[in-house]
């Protein structure tokens, strides 16, 4: 059934618009945005945020691996992650994913791209149970998902085979991986070569060709790259180039490519990405959690570069906190304020930039559970994914439309959200999703089992 929602203001493609009604078709897409008058369904509606990079099983890692262990780094954290990946059952994964996806929806994420590499059972035998658990968890919450099966074959730039710890991730060859993609059918939105550590560059062309034959030539491609300084050093030592230059010299980069992290991309590499229309996927909370470093977002933003947001390890799930960490990281680096601001403030341009890029990062996704409409904007033809901010929230009270988004970005949280809509359907009301108590209880039970295992 079609419907109309009316707001005191919306964050449209060109900025704030006052007194607007959004006409929503029966399929959940926006038919029109037009002038309106009271009564209102809410104060300020902004685009729902696509989550362009999630490893939802890692939501169970929060609190593990935090004791000092010598020169702790990403690489020691990775050992704790392997322990979880090697032991988590499909039943536990469903509970963890359901809890994580519920938190995403409550916080204002209205689509998730799941960078999924638990393809096998804990003993390494092929089995779809973990994949089915992730898809079922998203469906149970009502969160649209773009599943990105991950190709993972080697353990380093030297081409050595995957280790025993990586047995749940690894495939023996491109053809072996394509068998997995084929079996997923329409559940697969695109694919993700894990990284240049895990996928020899010489195999990328065959991988893309094979994926295009199965999913079509517009399916999105995501890859971890230049996340750690050690990764960059090892790539240069083994293959003579930095990772992004190597990738760009190996495949035809373009708008379907999404480079996750790119923290240590050089100025020249960032320029190459902008020239070809590829985008970066920034995960500021995880990049801080793992000690990766700070991506030069100000330079990339001002030069017109594309970017999306992801939650990656899912230790803390909040799009406004990701955006805050992104802005504050630039401030700390530069020792200046308002680094991603325009003359309209900081909140509106940062949210619009990341929501638009997130929608592009999952575009063409055959795995979208809510149809194929574009996402990430409030305009006709886009899915009606909306986050409605309160006029009287704990961090937004007293603010008008002109400053509310800045107040939320600099100090707000989930408590300032009145409602979240996906495809025009209200999924969150004042911070609560359906079956909240059951989701939390099941997560607690799963975590007690996981704690004993790792």
NORBELNOR-V81919 format. One record per helix or strand of 2 or more residues. SS is the DSSP state (H for helix, E for strand). FROM is the first residue (numbers start at 1). LEN is the number of residues. If there is no record, write none. Layout:
SS:FROM:LEN ; SS:FROM:LEN
This chain:
E:3:10 ; E:15:10 ; E:29:7 ; E:42:6 ; E:49:6 ; H:56:6 ; H:74:14 ; H:90:18 ; E:109:8 ; H:129:13 ; E:145:7 ; H:164:3 ; H:174:14 ; E:188:6 ; H:201:15 ; E:221:5 ; H:229:11 ; H:243:8 ; E:257:5 ; H:267:10 ; E:279:4 ; H:284:6 ; H:297:6 ; E:306:4 ; H:319:16 ; H:347:15 ; E:382:2 ; E:386:4 ; H:401:11 ; H:414:3 ; E:417:6 ; E:425:5 ; H:436:18
